[in-house]
Amino acid sequence: MSHNNIARKVQNLQSSAIRELLKHSKMDGVISLGGGIPDPDLFDREGLQIAMDNVLSSGWKEAFQYGLSEGSPALREAICSLLSKRQIHCHVDDVVVTSGSQQSLDILARALIDPGDVVVVERPTYLAALQIFQLAEANLMSVGTDGDGMIIDELEALVKTTRVKAVYIVPTFGNPGGVTLAEHRRKQLVELSKRYGFVIIEDDPYGEINFTDKTFTPLKAWAETMDNSDNVIYTSTFSKILAPGTRVGWLVVPGWLKRQVVNLKQATDLHTSALSQSLTWHYLQTGRLSGQIALIRDAYKQKCQTLSQHLEKELGDHLTFHQPMGGMFLWARFKYELNTTQWLQKTLNNGVVYVPGEFFYCKEPDHSTLRMSYVSVPEANLKEAVVRLKASLDASV
């Protein structure tokens, strides 16, 4: 059969550049700063074992049965408790359990976006969100970022002249930019949403991976104080703080959107794996999550500092970056023109990969940028990765 039978909107859907790169990263001797995957050595095997034993010894029939499309009530209750620590106050009925943040975004795109609707993203933004919005046939526009996150003044100029349906943002320890939206800008963004009526999709997978003693107020929490809760949709996940293989994320949705989201969830996969939900709930009952988060924070903070220090020392003359305050990524930019997609071939020959920055732009990419993830690389290898990057540079400058 010819490809004419493939739906028009999926014909141009690209495989994620990161997925392609992961193939290279599996090669012997290659140090990968590419994929943003948690360090599996930090998974709480003992805690997961306890939780799985509890699944199989109590309520196991429910864990292997069909469940509610919106998710297990017990797990949604536990998620509400978790969120109250993040300054978000919600009710069980506001929460929908999904198969990870990626599905949350897919369902939201289908619930909110008609072809041609304007969706604004950060420049750069999360690659897989771009894929989803492109598939929804959104008209993607972007606004710049600096060390304080999305430049909201730029967004304000845009919404004055353009009808914007939604703004998608990873405000805390963003992917790929590694930057955090400053508190005054958070407030400004929520005010702007209230004034112009656009929806904010707040994607918060990394908020708990905080390297500082500061707290960053979620946009959803700001919205509560500014009587704008209806316009802010919050999504998060257990992937980065427990284990991505469980595929458990969630949405906090306003009442006007709830029915559509649940109907779409039902049409997609009926419900998120009851076994995964049960495992997650039992894990939360062990009380081990806060210790697990502390462990991840400390380890990732140390690795981030190691990578930053070596980049500064070895490549400080060549590239510039904002020091991440948390999360899993460091975003760098060369001080001169260098196409990082082409350069990747050289670095690969020297046994190190990263993700070229151009893939994180909806249009007009900056070719001299790159994203590095430090979390699943042993510390000694981070140092070696920088040495290899430098060697690849000496060969190309």
SULRA-V219901 format. One record per residue. RES is the residue in one small letter. PSI is psi in radians with two decimals (none if undefined). OMEGA is omega as a letter, one per 20 degrees, with the letter a starting at -180 (none if undefined). BURIAL is + if it has 24 or more other ideal C-beta (glycine too) atoms within 12 Angstrom, else -. Layout:
{{RES & PSI & OMEGA & BURIAL} {RES & PSI & OMEGA & BURIAL}}
This chain:
{{m & 2.50 & r & -} {s & 2.82 & a & -} {h & -0.05 & r & -} {n & -0.32 & r & -} {n & -0.12 & r & -} {i & 2.41 & a & -} {a & 2.43 & a & -} {r & -0.71 & a & -} {k & -0.31 & r & -} {v & -0.12 & a & -} {q & -0.62 & a & -} {n & 0.16 & a & -} {l & 2.08 & a & -} {q & 2.55 & r & -} {s & 2.52 & r & -} {s & 2.28 & r & +} {a & -0.56 & a & +} {i & -0.71 & r & +} {r & -0.71 & r & -} {e & -0.74 & a & -} {l & -0.56 & a & +} {l & -0.48 & r & -} {k & -0.79 & r & -} {h & -0.66 & a & +} {s & -0.28 & r & +} {k & -0.15 & a & -} {m & 2.56 & a & -} {d & 2.33 & r & -} {g & -0.05 & r & -} {v & 2.27 & r & +} {i & 2.13 & a & +} {s & 2.05 & r & +} {l & 0.32 & a & +} {g & -1.33 & a & +} {g & 2.47 & r & +} {g & 1.12 & a & +} {i & 2.38 & a & +} {p & 2.76 & r & +} {d & 1.95 & a & +} {p & -0.37 & r & -} {d & -0.28 & a & -} {l & -0.08 & r & +} {f & 2.46 & a & +} {d & 1.39 & a & +} {r & -0.73 & a & -} {e & -0.80 & r & -} {g & -0.68 & r & +} {l & -0.61 & r & +} {q & -0.80 & r & -} {i & -0.80 & a & -} {a & -0.76 & a & +} {m & -0.68 & r & +} {d & -0.71 & a & -} {n & -0.64 & r & -} {v & -0.80 & a & +} {l & -0.28 & a & -} {s & -0.30 & r & -} {s & 2.30 & r & -} {g & 0.47 & a & -} {w & -0.49 & a & -} {k & -0.74 & r & -} {e & -0.61 & a & -} {a & -0.38 & a & +} {f & 0.17 & a & -} {q & 2.92 & r & -} {y & 2.69 & r & -} {g & -3.01 & r & +} {l & 2.52 & r & +} {s & -0.62 & a & +} {e & -0.12 & r & +} {g & 2.88 & a & +} {s & 2.22 & r & +} {p & -0.66 & a & -} {a & -0.73 & r & +} {l & -0.70 & r & +} {r & -0.64 & r & +} {e & -0.79 & a & +} {a & -0.63 & r & +} {i & -0.70 & r & +} {c & -0.71 & r & +} {s & -0.76 & r & +} {l & -0.75 & a & +} {l & -0.50 & r & +} {s & -0.50 & r & -} {k & -0.36 & r & -} {r & 0.23 & r & +} {q & 0.29 & r & -} {i & 2.16 & a & +} {h & 2.02 & a & -} {c & 2.93 & a & +} {h & 2.71 & r & -} {v & -0.67 & a & +} {d & -0.28 & r & -} {d & -0.22 & a & +} {v & 2.33 & r & +} {v & 2.20 & r & +} {v & 2.35 & a & +} {t & 2.99 & r & +} {s & 1.10 & a & +} {g & 2.84 & a & +} {s & -0.58 & a & +} {q & -0.76 & r & +} {q & -0.63 & r & +} {s & -0.82 & a & +} {l & -0.68 & r & +} {d & -0.79 & a & +} {i & -0.74 & r & +} {l & -0.72 & r & +} {a & -0.72 & a & +} {r & -0.53 & a & +} {a & -0.51 & a & +} {l & -0.53 & a & +} {i & 2.18 & r & +} {d & 2.66 & r & -} {p & 2.30 & r & -} {g & -0.23 & r & -} {d & 2.48 & a & +} {v & 2.14 & r & +} {v & 2.23 & a & +} {v & 2.32 & r & +} {v & 2.91 & r & +} {e & 2.76 & r & +} {r & 1.84 & j & +} {p & 2.93 & r & +} {t & 3.06 & a & +} {y & 2.16 & a & +} {l & -0.81 & a & +} {a & -0.41 & r & +} {a & -0.70 & r & +} {l & -0.76 & r & +} {q & -0.79 & a & +} {i & -0.79 & a & +} {f & -0.58 & r & +} {q & -0.70 & r & +} {l & -0.59 & r & +} {a & -0.02 & r & +} {e & 0.63 & r & -} {a & 2.71 & r & +} {n & 1.78 & a & +} {l & 2.26 & r & +} {m & 2.72 & a & +} {s & 2.68 & r & +} {v & 2.69 & a & +} {g & 2.88 & r & +} {t & 2.74 & r & +} {d & -2.82 & a & -} {g & -0.29 & r & -} {d & 0.36 & r & +} {g & -2.76 & a & +} {m & 2.37 & a & +} {i & 1.72 & a & +} {i & -0.49 & r & +} {d & -0.65 & r & -} {e & -0.71 & r & +} {l & -0.72 & a & +} {e & -0.75 & r & +} {a & -0.66 & a & -} {l & -0.81 & a & +} {v & -0.34 & r & +} {k & -0.50 & a & -} {t & -0.19 & a & -} {t & 2.41 & r & -} {r & 1.91 & a & -} {v & 2.27 & r & +} {k & -0.78 & a & +} {a & 2.64 & r & +} {v & 2.18 & r & +} {y & 2.26 & a & +} {i & 2.48 & r & +} {v & 1.56 & a & +} {p & -0.38 & a & +} {t & 2.00 & a & +} {f & 0.98 & a & +} {g & 2.75 & r & +} {n & 2.10 & j & +} {p & -0.16 & a & +} {g & -0.28 & r & +} {g & 0.17 & a & +} {v & 2.85 & a & +} {t & 2.32 & a & +} {l & 2.17 & a & +} {a & 2.65 & a & +} {e & -0.74 & a & -} {h & -0.52 & r & -} {r & -0.55 & r & +} {r & -0.83 & a & +} {k & -0.77 & a & +} {q & -0.70 & a & +} {l & -0.79 & a & +} {v & -0.67 & r & +} {e & -0.75 & a & +} {l & -0.73 & r & +} {s & -0.68 & r & +} {k & -0.74 & a & +} {r & -0.69 & a & -} {y & -0.11 & r & +} {g & 0.27 & r & -} {f & 2.77 & a & +} {v & 2.43 & r & +} {i & 2.20 & r & +} {i & 1.86 & a & +} {e & 1.94 & a & +} {d & 2.03 & a & +} {d & 1.17 & r & +} {p & -0.38 & a & +} {y & -0.04 & a & +} {g & -0.55 & a & +} {e & -0.25 & a & +} {i & 1.21 & a & +} {n & 2.14 & a & +} {f & -0.01 & a & +} {t & 3.09 & r & -} {d & 0.21 & r & -} {k & 2.67 & r & -} {t & 2.55 & a & -} {f & 2.08 & a & +} {t & 2.14 & r & +} {p & 2.63 & r & +} {l & -0.61 & r & +} {k & -0.66 & r & +} {a & -0.71 & r & +} {w & -0.72 & a & +} {a & -0.64 & r & +} {e & -0.74 & a & +} {t & -0.32 & a & -} {m & 0.30 & r & +} {d & 0.79 & r & -} {n & 0.45 & a & +} {s & -0.52 & a & +} {d & -0.37 & a & +} {n & -0.03 & a & +} {v & 2.15 & r & +} {i & 2.28 & a & +} {y & 2.34 & r & +} {t & 2.47 & r & +} {s & -3.06 & a & +} {t & 2.78 & r & +} {f & -0.03 & a & +} {s & -0.71 & a & +} {k & -0.31 & a & +} {i & -0.26 & r & +} {l & -1.31 & r & +} {a & 2.31 & a & +} {p & -0.44 & a & +} {g & -0.32 & r & -} {t & -0.41 & a & +} {r & 0.95 & r & +} {v & 2.03 & r & +} {g & -3.05 & r & +} {w & 2.81 & r & +} {l & 2.50 & r & +} {v & 1.93 & a & +} {v & 2.52 & r & +} {p & 2.76 & a & +} {g & -0.65 & a & -} {w & -0.30 & a & -} {l & -0.24 & a & +} {k & -0.88 & a & +} {r & -0.75 & a & -} {q & -0.72 & a & -} {v & -0.76 & a & +} {v & -0.70 & r & +} {n & -0.71 & r & -} {l & -0.70 & r & +} {k & -0.78 & a & +} {q & -0.74 & a & -} {a & -0.43 & a & -} {t & -0.93 & a & -} {d & 0.37 & a & -} {l & -1.00 & r & -} {h & 2.81 & r & +} {t & 2.53 & a & +} {s & 2.09 & r & +} {a & -0.57 & r & +} {l & -0.81 & r & +} {s & -0.72 & r & +} {q & -0.72 & a & +} {s & -0.75 & r & +} {l & -0.80 & a & +} {t & -0.78 & a & +} {w & -0.82 & r & +} {h & -0.64 & r & +} {y & -0.80 & a & +} {l & -0.59 & r & +} {q & -0.37 & r & -} {t & -0.28 & a & +} {g & 0.25 & a & -} {r & -0.15 & a & +} {l & -0.73 & a & +} {s & -0.64 & r & -} {g & -0.66 & r & -} {q & -0.76 & r & +} {i & -0.73 & r & +} {a & -0.71 & r & -} {l & -0.83 & a & +} {i & -0.81 & r & +} {r & -0.89 & a & +} {d & -0.80 & a & -} {a & -0.79 & a & +} {y & -0.61 & r & +} {k & -0.78 & r & +} {q & -0.77 & a & -} {k & -0.70 & r & +} {c & -0.76 & r & +} {q & -0.73 & r & -} {t & -0.86 & a & +} {l & -0.80 & a & +} {s & -0.83 & a & +} {q & -0.76 & a & -} {h & -0.63 & r & +} {l & -0.78 & a & +} {e & -0.79 & a & -} {k & -0.81 & a & -} {e & -0.57 & a & +} {l & 0.22 & a & +} {g & -0.52 & r & -} {d & -0.34 & a & -} {h & -0.63 & a & +} {l & 2.87 & a & +} {t & 2.61 & r & -} {f & 2.73 & r & +} {h & 2.39 & r & +} {q & 2.07 & a & +} {p & 2.48 & r & +} {m & -0.01 & a & +} {g & -3.08 & r & +} {g & -2.72 & a & +} {m & 0.08 & a & +} {f & 2.59 & r & +} {l & 2.25 & a & +} {w & 2.20 & a & +} {a & 2.75 & a & +} {r & 2.31 & r & +} {f & 2.59 & a & +} {k & -0.08 & r & -} {y & 3.04 & a & -} {e & 2.11 & r & -} {l & 2.16 & a & +} {n & 1.89 & a & -} {t & -0.34 & r & +} {t & -0.74 & r & +} {q & -0.68 & a & -} {w & -0.48 & a & +} {l & -0.59 & r & +} {q & -0.70 & r & -} {k & -0.79 & a & +} {t & -0.59 & r & +} {l & -0.71 & r & +} {n & -0.51 & r & -} {n & 0.09 & r & +} {g & 0.59 & r & +} {v & 2.39 & r & +} {v & 2.70 & r & +} {y & -3.09 & r & +} {v & 2.12 & r & +} {p & 2.47 & a & +} {g & -0.40 & a & +} {e & -0.42 & a & +} {f & -0.19 & a & +} {f & 0.28 & a & +} {y & 2.46 & r & +} {c & -0.47 & r & +} {k & 2.89 & a & -} {e & 1.10 & a & -} {p & 2.66 & r & +} {d & 1.89 & a & +} {h & -0.19 & a & +} {s & 0.34 & a & +} {t & 2.78 & r & +} {l & 2.66 & r & +} {r & 2.33 & r & +} {m & 2.35 & r & +} {s & 2.30 & a & +} {y & -0.12 & a & +} {v & -0.61 & a & +} {s & 0.32 & r & +} {v & 2.27 & r & +} {p & 2.59 & a & -} {e & -0.75 & a & +} {a & -0.62 & r & -} {n & -0.46 & r & +} {l & -0.75 & r & +} {k & -0.80 & a & +} {e & -0.63 & r & +} {a & -0.73 & r & +} {v & -0.70 & r & +} {v & -0.77 & a & +} {r & -0.65 & r & +} {l & -0.75 & a & +} {k & -0.72 & r & +} {a & -0.64 & r & -} {s & -0.51 & r & +} {l & -0.79 & r & +} {d & -0.56 & a & -} {a & -0.25 & a & -} {s & -0.23 & a & -} {v & none & none & -}}
